[in-house]
Amino acid sequence: MTVLLEVSGLVRRFGGLVAVNGLSFTVGSSEILGLIGPNGSGKTTALNLLSGALKPDAGDIRLRGRPVAGLSPDRIARLGVARTFQLVRVLPSLDARENVLAGLAFRADPLWGEAADREVSHLLQRVGLGGRGHQRSAELTYIDQKRLELARALALAPKLLLLDEWLAGLNPSELQDGIGLIQSLRREGLSIVLVEHVMDAIRTLCDRCIVMNAGSVLAEGAPDAVLSDPQVVHAYLGDPDA
Ligand SMILES: Nc1ncnc2c1ncn2[C@@H]1O[C@H](COP(=O)(O)OP(=O)(O)OP(=O)(O)O)[C@@H](O)[C@H]1O
């Protein structure tokens, strides 16, 4: 498998707190890597470092061998990294089409005019919002806002997609749809880093997962093995004698 993303020795501090403490991992092409761990273990900070929203204090991030640590978010986006946010961020006063158009402007080969219109329609269709382009995004339901945010991320034509709890808060049938959609993105060749608390989704989707605890990697491997690791169970449930 070709390595797309290589992270080594990543460190990020907030004052005296080391939120990410020597994190290292790789993601292959068309691989889904789960990034899991208890609240506050550093998952979102790790995604922020990968997407350029935060700069690392130390460590290296390489995308197809090219160093990208510390580059601005728009440079990293143009190099093929797109993300969604834990709290959905759509532009509420714009309609669905306009939200996706905004994403197209940030890709390495921006599209304009009719080509952009066609791509927007394709992306809305792709995430299950076909024919809904003129609906104001503030009026969309929660799941549809999540779909829209995904369409805007896909507008960058990314190689690597960072999903921050994209499946959180969905009902069981929406969850199945969401899992199916992520699987289809992988079949199309995308690599995905999935920060997720929904363990069924981790088991179904991930080739490998990494468990973070207090900023470091506690365990790494196939989801079933990792989730039954006593250290991992302990990190999630805490020490019953404490
Ligand atoms: N901007 C910030 N300033 C100060 N501390 C921060 C900041 N962002 C995160 N932290 C701290 O860094 C640690 C890691 O937070 P992070 O949000 O990365 O964890 P997480 O694993 O994503 O948690 P959750 O599952 O709750 O989203 C936490 O202790 C958090 O309080």
The ligand as a Gaussian input file, in Angstrom:
#p B3LYP/6-31G(d) Opt

LIG

0 1
 N       -7.242000      26.045000      22.069000
 C       -6.965000      25.395000      23.204000
 N       -6.452000      26.044000      24.278000
 C       -6.161000      25.386000      25.420000
 N       -6.345000      24.064000      25.589000
 C       -6.861000      23.364000      24.563000
 C       -7.198000      23.992000      23.317000
 N       -7.690000      23.032000      22.477000
 C       -7.676000      21.880000      23.168000
 N       -7.174000      22.076000      24.395000
 C       -6.958000      21.044000      25.426000
 O       -6.172000      20.018000      24.840000
 C       -6.602000      18.734000      25.266000
 C       -6.983000      17.905000      24.049000
 O       -8.192000      18.432000      23.489000
 P       -8.847000      17.862000      22.158000
 O      -10.020000      18.728000      21.845000
 O       -7.795000      17.715000      21.117000
 O       -9.318000      16.427000      22.639000
 P      -10.309000      15.401000      21.922000
 O       -9.672000      14.058000      22.083000
 O      -10.630000      15.863000      20.562000
 O      -11.591000      15.497000      22.868000
 P      -13.174000      15.281000      22.532000
 O      -13.345000      13.821000      22.279000
 O      -13.821000      15.721000      23.799000
 O      -13.492000      16.142000      21.350000
 C       -7.770000      18.966000      26.224000
 O       -7.257000      18.951000      27.536000
 C       -8.250000      20.356000      25.848000
 O       -8.830000      21.004000      26.960000

